[in-house]
Amino acid sequence: MAGFLKISIALCLCLLAVGCLCPAAAELQTFHHPARGDGSLISFLVVGDWGRKGDFNQSRVASQMGRIGGKLDVDFVVSTGDNFYDNGLTGKEDMAFKESFTDIYTAKSLQKQWYSVLGNHDYRGDAEAQLSPYLRKIDSRWLCLRSFVVNAEVAEIFFVDTTPFVEEYFSSPEHTYDWRGVNPRQAYLAGLLKDLESALAKSTATWKIVVGHHAIRSVGHHGDTNELIDHLLPLLRNYNVDIYMNGHDHCLEHIADDGSAIQFMTSGAGSKAWRGDVKGLNKEGLAFFYDGQGFMSVQLMKNDLEIVFYDVFGHALHRWSISKQHLHSTM
């Protein structure tokens, strides 16, 4: 509890400092991804926690992603982080990039842009390597930045670097992390929150989706991330975000927020899964949980959104749809 108090006070002081020194928040880099036809349709897949050179059913999940991706004619793929196990990349020349990404996601339908965030395992290696434009020369699909925005006309997707929020990574001697570009931590977090708030406030998109690696709400292995509940969730509620998507827990989940219309969607089952490893400390709003491998699809239109969770065999496990008028869920 003392740790959370310290980070809260420090963040508040840093936010004040950032506000005083920089009246206008910096803009998160934005990538434009035009919707199809009249600008009213966008479709994409979401997968996380996958980079294991095809092992632990990564190749099987990739195969089904290719099949579903072709069926839906997806526009791009979102990765929720922990892209390379166990300890990220050793550098820009690390063959794990090719062995875990290029050589695995070979289906024609997956030869689209991949938008990725860093996970905690990525920070255990050379985090800067994953962010490097050099990797885009090896495989043009790859785009990974700390925090950025994808403007898809009918929707805006805000990618957030969540790992530096977690106090444990800065105090545990068990692992080392690549904090270049993050330290001093409190100033980094204060700036990130300010930039995100600015981007959310300016957004006029019908749908607002936020993507991070760590769960805000989860009944899986890691459970809720208290630092994100304290510092990120209030922003999502204030600016009417529709969906928060994450990985980190190696499962598929759908949880409804008890304080707003936000839906929490976990897609962290791209390879190794934790069968039976369920904490379930807070089951409030739980609509769906699956502790096996799989991925998620998202289809967005001007007034309607549909999300489907698939297992390693490509079977639809859970389907959820929403419009700005009403919402419903089916199994």
C-alpha positions in Angstrom: 0.0 0.0 0.0 2.9 2.3 0.8 4.3 1.7 -2.7 1.0 2.7 -4.4 0.9 5.9 -2.2 4.4 6.8 -3.2 3.8 6.3 -6.9 0.5 8.3 -6.7 2.1 11.2 -5.0 5.1 11.2 -7.3 2.8 11.0 -10.4 0.7 13.9 -9.1 3.8 16.0 -8.6 5.2 15.1 -12.0 1.9 15.9 -13.7 2.0 19.3 -12.1 5.6 19.8 -13.2 4.9 18.7 -16.7 1.9 21.0 -16.9 3.9 23.9 -15.7 6.8 23.3 -17.9 4.9 22.2 -21.0 1.4 23.9 -21.2 0.7 22.1 -24.5 1.1 18.3 -24.3 3.2 16.6 -26.9 1.2 14.6 -29.5 1.4 10.9 -29.7 2.6 9.8 -33.1 -0.4 8.9 -35.3 -0.6 6.4 -38.1 -3.5 6.6 -40.5 -5.1 3.3 -41.6 -8.0 4.1 -44.0 -11.2 2.1 -43.5 -12.6 0.2 -46.5 -15.2 1.5 -49.0 -17.0 4.6 -47.6 -14.8 4.6 -44.5 -17.2 2.7 -42.4 -15.7 -0.8 -42.1 -12.5 -1.9 -40.4 -11.5 -5.4 -39.4 -8.5 -6.7 -37.4 -7.1 -9.6 -35.3 -5.7 -9.3 -31.7 -3.1 -11.7 -30.3 -0.6 -11.4 -27.5 2.2 -13.3 -25.6 3.2 -15.3 -28.7 6.9 -15.2 -29.6 8.1 -18.8 -28.9 9.5 -19.8 -32.3 6.3 -21.8 -33.1 6.3 -23.8 -29.8 3.5 -24.1 -27.3 0.9 -24.1 -30.2 2.1 -20.7 -31.5 2.1 -22.2 -35.0 -1.4 -23.6 -34.6 -2.8 -20.3 -33.4 -1.0 -18.6 -36.3 -2.6 -21.0 -38.8 -6.1 -20.3 -37.5 -5.4 -16.6 -37.5 -4.6 -16.9 -41.1 -7.8 -18.8 -41.8 -10.0 -16.4 -39.9 -8.1 -13.4 -41.2 -8.8 -14.5 -44.7 -12.5 -15.0 -44.0 -12.8 -11.5 -42.5 -10.4 -9.9 -44.9 -8.6 -8.2 -42.0 -7.0 -4.8 -42.4 -4.2 -5.3 -39.8 -3.2 -7.2 -36.7 -2.7 -5.9 -33.2 -0.2 -7.4 -30.8 -0.7 -6.8 -27.1 2.9 -7.4 -26.2 5.4 -10.0 -24.9 6.3 -10.4 -28.5 9.5 -12.5 -27.9 10.2 -14.9 -25.0 11.6 -15.4 -22.6 13.7 -12.2 -22.5 12.8 -10.1 -25.5 15.4 -9.6 -28.3 19.1 -9.5 -27.7 19.5 -6.9 -30.5 18.3 -5.8 -33.9 20.1 -8.8 -35.5 18.5 -11.4 -33.2 17.2 -14.3 -35.3 14.3 -14.7 -32.9 12.6 -11.9 -34.8 12.5 -14.0 -37.9 12.0 -17.3 -36.1 9.1 -16.1 -34.0 7.4 -13.6 -36.3 8.3 -13.7 -40.0 8.5 -17.5 -40.2 5.4 -18.2 -38.2 2.7 -15.7 -39.5 3.0 -16.7 -43.1 -0.6 -16.8 -44.2 -1.5 -14.4 -47.0 -4.2 -12.7 -44.9 -1.6 -11.9 -42.2 0.7 -10.0 -44.6 -0.8 -6.8 -43.4 0.5 -4.1 -40.9 1.1 -5.4 -37.4 0.8 -2.7 -34.7 2.6 -3.8 -31.5 3.3 -2.7 -27.9 6.0 -3.8 -25.6 5.3 -6.3 -22.8 7.3 -6.9 -19.6 9.2 -9.8 -21.2 10.2 -7.5 -24.1 11.7 -5.0 -21.6 13.9 -7.8 -20.2 15.8 -7.8 -23.5 16.9 -5.0 -25.8 13.6 -3.0 -25.9 15.1 -0.4 -28.2 15.7 -3.1 -30.8 12.0 -3.9 -31.1 11.3 -0.2 -31.6 14.0 0.2 -34.3 13.0 1.0 -37.9 15.7 -1.6 -38.8 13.3 -4.4 -38.1 10.8 -2.9 -40.6 13.5 -3.4 -43.2 13.6 -7.1 -42.3 9.8 -7.4 -42.3 7.8 -4.4 -43.4 4.7 -5.6 -41.4 6.4 -4.8 -38.1 5.6 -1.5 -36.3 6.3 -1.4 -32.6 6.5 1.8 -30.5 6.0 2.6 -26.8 2.8 4.6 -27.2 1.1 5.8 -30.4 -2.3 6.1 -32.1 -3.8 4.4 -35.1 -6.5 6.4 -36.8 -8.8 4.0 -38.7 -11.5 6.7 -39.5 -14.4 5.0 -37.8 -12.2 4.1 -34.8 -9.1 5.4 -33.1 -6.9 2.9 -31.3 -4.6 4.2 -28.6 -1.5 2.1 -27.8 -0.1 2.6 -24.3 3.2 1.5 -22.8 2.0 -0.1 -19.6 5.1 -1.9 -18.3 6.7 1.2 -16.6 3.5 1.6 -14.5 4.1 -1.6 -12.6 6.1 -0.9 -9.4 7.2 -4.6 -9.1 9.5 -4.4 -12.1 11.5 -1.6 -10.5 11.9 -3.2 -7.1 12.4 -7.0 -7.8 16.0 -8.2 -8.2 14.8 -11.3 -10.1 15.0 -9.8 -13.5 16.8 -6.8 -15.2 14.9 -4.5 -17.5 15.9 -2.1 -20.3 14.7 1.2 -19.0 16.5 3.4 -21.6 13.9 5.9 -22.7 11.9 5.5 -19.6 14.0 6.9 -16.8 13.3 9.1 -14.9 10.3 7.0 -14.5 7.9 9.4 -12.8 8.4 12.1 -15.4 7.9 9.5 -18.2 4.6 8.3 -16.7 3.4 11.8 -16.1 4.2 12.8 -19.7 2.6 9.6 -21.1 -0.7 10.2 -19.2 -0.8 13.8 -20.3 -0.2 12.9 -23.9 -2.8 10.2 -23.8 -5.4 12.5 -22.3 -4.7 15.1 -24.9 -5.2 12.5 -27.7 -8.4 11.1 -26.1 -9.8 14.6 -25.7 -9.2 15.5 -29.3 -10.6 12.2 -30.7 -13.9 12.5 -32.7 -13.9 8.8 -33.7 -17.1 6.8 -33.2 -15.2 4.1 -31.4 -12.3 4.6 -29.0 -10.1 1.6 -28.2 -7.1 1.5 -25.9 -4.5 -1.3 -26.1 -1.9 -2.1 -23.5 0.0 -5.1 -22.4 -1.2 -5.4 -18.8 -4.7 -6.1 -17.8 -6.7 -3.5 -15.9 -9.2 -6.3 -14.9 -8.4 -10.0 -15.1 -9.3 -13.2 -13.2 -6.2 -14.9 -14.6 -2.7 -15.6 -13.2 -1.7 -11.9 -12.7 -5.1 -10.6 -11.8 -5.9 -6.9 -11.8 -3.1 -4.3 -12.3 -3.7 -1.9 -9.4 -1.4 0.8 -10.9 -3.5 0.9 -14.0 -6.7 1.0 -12.0 -5.3 4.0 -10.1 -3.8 5.9 -13.0 -5.1 4.7 -16.4 -8.7 3.6 -15.8 -9.9 7.1 -14.7 -8.8 8.5 -18.1 -10.6 5.8 -20.0 -13.8 6.4 -18.0 -13.6 10.2 -18.4 -13.2 10.1 -22.2 -15.8 7.3 -22.8 -13.4 4.7 -24.1 -15.3 1.7 -25.4 -12.8 -1.2 -25.2 -9.5 -1.8 -23.3 -7.5 -4.7 -24.9 -4.5 -6.3 -23.3 -2.4 -9.5 -23.0 -0.1 -10.5 -20.1 -2.4 -13.2 -18.7 -2.1 -16.1 -21.1 -5.9 -16.6 -21.6 -8.9 -15.1 -23.3 -11.2 -12.9 -21.2 -14.1 -10.5 -21.4 -15.0 -8.4 -18.3 -17.4 -5.5 -18.1 -16.4 -2.5 -16.1 -18.6 -1.8 -13.0 -18.2 1.9 -13.2 -18.7 2.6 -16.9 -19.5 1.1 -20.3 -15.9 0.0 -20.8 -15.3 -3.6 -21.8 -12.0 -5.3 -20.8 -10.8 -7.8 -23.4 -7.8 -10.0 -22.7 -6.1 -11.7 -25.7 -2.8 -13.1 -24.4 -3.1 -16.7 -25.6 -0.9 -16.6 -28.6 1.3 -19.5 -27.4 1.9 -20.9 -23.9 -1.3 -21.0 -21.8 -1.7 -21.5 -18.1 -4.4 -24.2 -17.8 -6.3 -24.0 -14.6 -4.2 -21.1 -13.3 -7.1 -18.8 -12.3 -7.1 -16.4 -9.4 -10.6 -15.1 -9.8 -10.2 -12.7 -6.9 -12.5 -10.2 -8.4 -15.1 -11.8 -10.7 -17.3 -8.7 -10.9 -18.5 -8.2 -14.5 -16.9 -11.5 -15.8 -18.6 -12.4 -19.1 -16.2 -15.0 -20.5 -12.9 -16.7 -19.5 -10.9 -19.4 -21.4 -7.6 -20.7 -20.1 -6.3 -22.1 -23.5 -4.6 -20.7 -26.5 -6.4 -18.5 -29.1 -6.9 -15.0 -30.4 -9.6 -12.4 -31.0 -11.2 -10.7 -34.0 -12.7 -7.2 -34.1 -15.1 -5.8 -36.8 -16.1 -2.2 -36.6 -18.7 -0.3 -38.6 -20.0 3.2 -38.1 -22.6 2.2 -35.5 -21.7 -1.4 -34.7 -18.8 -3.4 -33.3 -18.4 -7.2 -33.0 -15.7 -9.1 -31.1 -15.2 -12.9 -31.4 -12.8 -15.0 -29.4 -11.4 -18.1 -31.1 -9.5 -21.1 -29.7 -6.5 -22.9 -31.1 -8.7 -24.9 -33.5 -10.4 -21.7 -34.8 -13.7 -22.4 -33.0 -15.7 -19.3 -32.0 -15.9 -19.5 -28.1 -17.5 -16.1 -27.3 -19.2 -13.5 -29.4 -20.0 -10.0 -28.2 -21.5 -7.1 -30.1 -22.4 -3.5 -29.3 -24.0 -0.5 -31.0 -24.3 3.0 -29.8 -28.0 2.3 -29.2 -27.8 -1.1 -27.4 -25.5 -4.0 -26.7 -25.8 -7.8 -26.3 -23.6 -10.8 -25.7 -23.9 -14.4 -27.0 -22.0 -17.6 -26.3 
